[in-house]
Amino acid sequence: MNAELEYTVMQHRASELRRAAAEQRQVMEARRGQRGERRHRSVVARFLAS
């Protein structure tokens, strides 16, 4: 494979990895938000139950 083609393939792979990493970050942030809401509700539920 010539150098220009290798470079183009490398750029494409890097782009795909960046996109996948961004999607993963969004998923993790969404999960963190849901956990926070659950924790808050459970603390309120504990307080009301006592």
Beta strands, then each sheet from edge to edge (+ up, - down):
end
